[in-house]
Amino acid sequence: MKTLILGTANFGNVYGVANKGTIKSSIEAKELVLWAQSNGINDFDTAMAYGDAEAVLGNSLNLSIRPNIDTKLDFDSCTSREQIVKSAMDSCKRLKVDQLGTLYLHNDQLMGSSYQSEIVNGLKDVLDLGVARQIGVSVYEGSAISACKEVLPELQVFQVPENICDRRLYFSDELLDMAEAGNLFIIRSVFLQGLLLMDPESIPVKLKQARDSINDLHRFCSDRSISVLDLCLAYIKSITWSDRYIVGVESIDQLKAITKASLSLPDGFGSLIQTLPEHIVDPRKWEL
């Protein structure tokens, strides 16, 4: 059974390719968070870069059941050792918690920047002071995991992109070995900001190179009378090197559908669903 972590990027940002330019209201966010907590979901992922998401989440939570909250440092928070500690403590205040679950670097490239020494020492301080139980990094390439781990062995948690149309890491022996050694891998981009769930004809022109893969995905599901959402989740749940995944949702109804998903991964998906081009699997490269 994999742990579902509720993502909050749309609490403070216009987030997702299918989003019509709206940000969740504080009322909508609170209803969603409280429904999640009432139904066994008590892990949440946020970031300093998500606008007001930390504060919105902090004001929405039922803190009496001790939720686990992870957040991510933005670039401006990584310019000095002291700033990292201060930023982490400020996040705790906004989130109304005494301690973070995991404090991440939002971008693995920071580990190779001129701020590397400050980041290493600042993250160690966060651990030593108990501001976070664990430290981690959000990566975009599998190769960044070992590179970051080599610089700072204390890194134990890694957010990685993976979905049924981006299968770069599915058979990774390296990740499996690292997981068995005690490292944690959190899967994100399960729906690729909603792109995988879209009607292929509604995909923006600037992402038109995604259409063939998305058409394959939808045809595969239609031929088997299963939903795309269920298949995307079945793929994630079949991964052996991770037992946790992050999803952002548009509504309580969508979250209900995710919690009820129980499909086993069908045979044949690998040969019938082509993977997405490299520039499509990384939303940083989208030019919308």
C-alpha positions as CSV (number, residue, x, y, z in Angstrom):
1,M,0.0,0.0,0.0
2,K,1.6,3.3,-1.1
3,T,1.2,6.5,0.9
4,L,-0.6,9.2,-0.9
5,I,0.8,12.7,-0.3
6,L,-1.5,15.6,-1.2
7,G,0.3,18.3,-3.2
8,T,-0.6,22.0,-2.7
9,A,0.9,23.8,-5.7
10,N,-2.6,24.9,-6.8
11,F,-3.2,26.5,-3.3
12,G,-1.0,29.5,-4.2
13,N,-0.3,29.2,-7.9
14,V,-2.0,28.9,-11.2
15,Y,-0.9,25.3,-11.6
16,G,-1.5,22.6,-14.2
17,V,-1.8,22.6,-17.9
18,A,-5.6,22.1,-17.8
19,N,-6.1,24.9,-15.2
20,K,-8.2,27.7,-16.5
21,G,-6.2,30.4,-14.7
22,T,-7.6,29.9,-11.3
23,I,-6.1,29.4,-7.8
24,K,-7.9,27.5,-5.1
25,S,-9.7,29.8,-2.7
26,S,-8.8,29.4,1.0
27,I,-12.3,27.9,1.6
28,E,-11.9,25.3,-1.2
29,A,-8.4,24.4,0.1
30,K,-9.6,24.0,3.6
31,E,-12.5,21.7,2.5
32,L,-10.1,19.6,0.5
33,V,-7.5,19.3,3.3
34,L,-10.0,18.5,6.0
35,W,-11.7,15.9,3.7
36,A,-8.3,14.3,3.1
37,Q,-7.5,14.2,6.8
38,S,-10.9,12.7,7.6
39,N,-10.2,10.0,5.1
40,G,-6.7,8.8,6.2
41,I,-4.6,11.2,4.2
42,N,-2.3,13.1,6.6
43,D,0.8,13.8,4.5
44,F,1.1,17.1,2.6
45,D,3.7,18.6,0.2
46,T,4.1,22.3,-0.3
47,A,6.9,24.8,-1.2
48,M,8.0,28.3,-0.7
49,A,7.7,28.9,-4.4
50,Y,4.0,28.1,-4.4
51,G,2.9,31.6,-3.6
52,D,0.8,31.6,-0.4
53,A,0.4,27.8,-0.3
54,E,2.2,27.3,2.9
55,A,0.0,29.8,4.8
56,V,-3.1,28.5,3.2
57,L,-2.2,24.9,4.1
58,G,-1.3,26.0,7.7
59,N,-4.7,27.6,8.1
60,S,-6.5,24.6,6.7
61,L,-5.1,21.7,8.7
62,N,-6.5,19.9,11.6
63,L,-3.3,20.1,13.6
64,S,-4.6,17.9,16.4
65,I,-3.9,14.7,14.4
66,R,-0.3,15.8,13.8
67,P,0.0,16.0,10.0
68,N,3.3,15.4,8.2
69,I,4.3,18.4,6.2
70,D,7.1,18.6,3.7
71,T,8.2,21.8,2.1
72,K,10.9,23.0,-0.3
73,L,13.5,25.8,-0.2
74,D,13.3,28.3,-3.1
75,F,16.5,29.9,-4.6
76,D,16.4,33.0,-2.4
77,S,16.4,30.9,0.7
78,C,19.7,29.2,-0.2
79,T,22.1,32.1,-0.4
80,S,23.5,31.4,3.1
81,R,23.7,28.9,5.8
82,E,21.8,31.2,8.1
83,Q,19.1,32.0,5.6
84,I,18.4,28.3,5.1
85,V,17.7,27.8,8.8
86,K,15.7,31.0,9.0
87,S,13.6,30.1,6.0
88,A,12.9,26.6,7.3
89,M,11.8,28.1,10.7
90,D,9.6,30.7,8.9
91,S,7.9,27.8,7.0
92,C,7.2,26.1,10.3
93,K,5.5,29.3,11.5
94,R,3.4,29.6,8.3
95,L,2.5,25.9,8.5
96,K,1.8,26.1,12.3
97,V,3.9,23.1,13.0
98,D,6.9,22.6,15.3
99,Q,8.8,20.5,12.9
100,L,8.8,19.7,9.2
101,G,8.8,16.2,7.9
102,T,11.2,16.7,5.0
103,L,12.9,19.9,3.9
104,Y,13.8,19.7,0.3
105,L,15.9,21.7,-2.1
106,H,13.4,22.6,-4.8
107,N,16.0,22.3,-7.6
108,D,18.9,19.8,-7.6
109,Q,21.0,22.3,-9.6
110,L,21.5,24.3,-6.5
111,M,23.7,21.5,-5.1
112,G,26.2,22.2,-7.9
113,S,26.0,26.0,-7.6
114,S,28.4,28.5,-6.0
115,Y,26.2,28.2,-2.9
116,Q,27.0,24.5,-2.4
117,S,29.0,25.0,0.8
118,E,26.3,27.2,2.4
119,I,23.6,24.8,1.4
120,V,25.4,21.7,2.8
121,N,26.0,23.4,6.1
122,G,22.6,25.0,6.3
123,L,20.8,21.7,5.7
124,K,23.0,20.0,8.3
125,D,22.0,22.8,10.7
126,V,18.3,22.2,10.0
127,L,18.8,18.5,11.0
128,D,20.9,19.3,14.0
129,L,18.4,21.8,15.3
130,G,15.4,19.5,14.7
131,V,13.7,21.9,12.3
132,A,13.1,19.0,10.0
133,R,13.3,15.2,10.6
134,Q,14.8,14.6,7.1
135,I,16.4,16.6,4.3
136,G,16.0,15.9,0.6
137,V,16.1,17.2,-2.9
138,S,13.7,17.4,-5.8
139,V,15.3,16.1,-9.0
140,Y,14.5,16.1,-12.7
141,E,17.0,13.5,-13.8
142,G,17.9,10.2,-12.2
143,S,21.6,11.0,-12.5
144,A,21.1,14.0,-10.1
145,I,20.3,11.6,-7.2
146,S,23.7,10.1,-6.8
147,A,25.4,13.4,-7.6
148,C,23.5,15.2,-4.8
149,K,24.0,12.2,-2.4
150,E,27.8,12.3,-3.0
151,V,27.9,16.0,-2.0
152,L,25.7,15.6,1.0
153,P,25.3,12.0,2.2
154,E,22.7,13.1,4.8
155,L,20.2,13.5,2.0
156,Q,17.7,10.7,2.4
157,V,14.6,11.7,0.5
158,F,14.3,12.3,-3.2
159,Q,11.3,13.5,-5.2
160,V,11.5,12.1,-8.7
161,P,9.4,12.4,-11.8
162,E,7.8,9.2,-13.1
163,N,4.5,8.3,-14.9
164,I,3.2,5.9,-17.4
165,C,4.3,8.1,-20.3
166,D,7.7,8.8,-18.8
167,R,9.2,5.5,-17.8
168,R,12.9,6.4,-17.4
169,L,13.3,5.1,-13.9
170,Y,10.8,2.2,-13.8
171,F,13.5,-0.5,-13.9
172,S,16.2,1.4,-12.1
173,D,18.4,-1.0,-10.1
174,E,20.2,2.0,-8.6
175,L,17.0,3.3,-7.0
176,L,16.0,-0.1,-5.8
177,D,19.4,-0.6,-4.1
178,M,19.2,2.9,-2.6
179,A,15.7,2.3,-1.3
180,E,16.8,-1.0,0.3
181,A,19.6,1.0,1.9
182,G,17.1,3.3,3.6
183,N,16.6,6.1,1.1
184,L,13.1,7.3,0.3
185,F,11.8,8.1,-3.2
186,I,8.7,10.1,-3.6
187,I,7.1,10.0,-7.0
188,R,5.7,13.2,-8.5
189,S,4.3,14.1,-12.0
190,V,1.9,11.1,-11.7
191,F,-0.5,13.0,-14.1
192,L,2.2,15.4,-15.4
193,Q,0.3,18.5,-14.2
194,G,-2.9,17.0,-15.6
195,L,-1.6,16.6,-19.2
196,L,-2.1,12.8,-19.1
197,L,-5.7,13.2,-18.2
198,M,-6.6,15.7,-20.9
199,D,-8.6,15.0,-24.0
200,P,-5.8,14.8,-26.7
201,E,-7.7,17.3,-28.8
202,S,-7.6,19.9,-26.0
203,I,-3.8,19.8,-25.6
204,P,-2.3,23.2,-26.2
205,V,-0.6,23.6,-29.6
206,K,2.7,24.3,-28.0
207,L,2.6,20.8,-26.5
208,K,1.3,19.1,-29.7
209,Q,4.2,16.7,-29.7
210,A,2.6,15.1,-26.6
211,R,-0.5,14.1,-28.6
212,D,0.7,10.8,-30.0
213,S,1.6,9.5,-26.6
214,I,-1.6,10.8,-25.0
215,N,-3.6,9.3,-27.8
216,D,-2.0,5.9,-27.2
217,L,-2.7,6.2,-23.5
218,H,-6.4,7.0,-24.0
219,R,-6.8,4.4,-26.7
220,F,-5.2,1.7,-24.4
221,C,-7.7,2.6,-21.7
222,S,-10.7,2.8,-24.0
223,D,-10.0,-0.6,-25.4
224,R,-10.0,-2.1,-21.9
225,S,-12.8,0.0,-20.5
226,I,-10.6,1.5,-17.8
227,S,-10.0,5.1,-16.8
228,V,-6.8,7.0,-17.6
229,L,-6.6,8.1,-14.0
230,D,-6.8,4.5,-12.8
231,L,-4.1,3.3,-15.2
232,C,-1.8,6.2,-14.2
233,L,-2.2,5.2,-10.6
234,A,-1.8,1.4,-11.3
235,Y,1.5,2.2,-13.0
236,I,2.8,4.2,-10.0
237,K,1.7,1.5,-7.5
238,S,3.6,-1.2,-9.4
239,I,6.9,0.6,-8.9
240,T,9.1,-1.4,-6.5
241,W,11.6,1.3,-5.4
242,S,9.0,3.7,-3.9
243,D,6.1,3.5,-1.5
244,R,4.9,7.1,-1.7
245,Y,3.5,9.4,-4.3
246,I,2.3,13.0,-4.6
247,V,-0.8,14.1,-6.4
248,G,-2.4,17.5,-6.7
249,V,-6.1,17.5,-7.3
250,E,-8.8,19.8,-8.8
251,S,-11.6,18.8,-6.4
252,I,-12.7,16.5,-3.6
253,D,-14.4,14.3,-6.2
254,Q,-11.1,13.8,-8.0
255,L,-9.4,13.0,-4.7
256,K,-12.1,10.5,-3.9
257,A,-11.5,8.8,-7.3
258,I,-7.8,8.6,-6.6
259,T,-8.3,7.0,-3.1
260,K,-10.7,4.4,-4.6
261,A,-8.5,3.4,-7.5
262,S,-7.6,-0.3,-7.3
263,L,-6.7,-1.3,-10.8
264,S,-3.8,-3.8,-11.3
265,L,-1.4,-2.8,-14.1
266,P,-2.5,-4.5,-17.3
267,D,-0.1,-6.3,-19.6
268,G,1.1,-4.7,-22.8
269,F,1.2,-1.0,-21.8
270,G,5.0,-0.8,-22.5
271,S,4.7,-1.7,-26.2
272,L,1.3,0.1,-26.9
273,I,1.9,3.4,-25.1
274,Q,4.8,5.4,-26.4
275,T,6.8,7.6,-24.1
276,L,6.7,11.4,-24.3
277,P,9.5,13.4,-25.9
278,E,12.3,14.6,-23.5
279,H,11.2,18.3,-23.6
280,I,7.6,17.3,-22.7
281,V,8.3,15.2,-19.6
282,D,10.0,18.3,-18.0
283,P,7.4,21.0,-17.4
284,R,10.2,23.6,-16.9
285,K,10.7,23.4,-20.7
286,W,7.1,24.0,-21.6
287,E,6.5,27.3,-23.4
288,L,2.8,27.9,-22.8
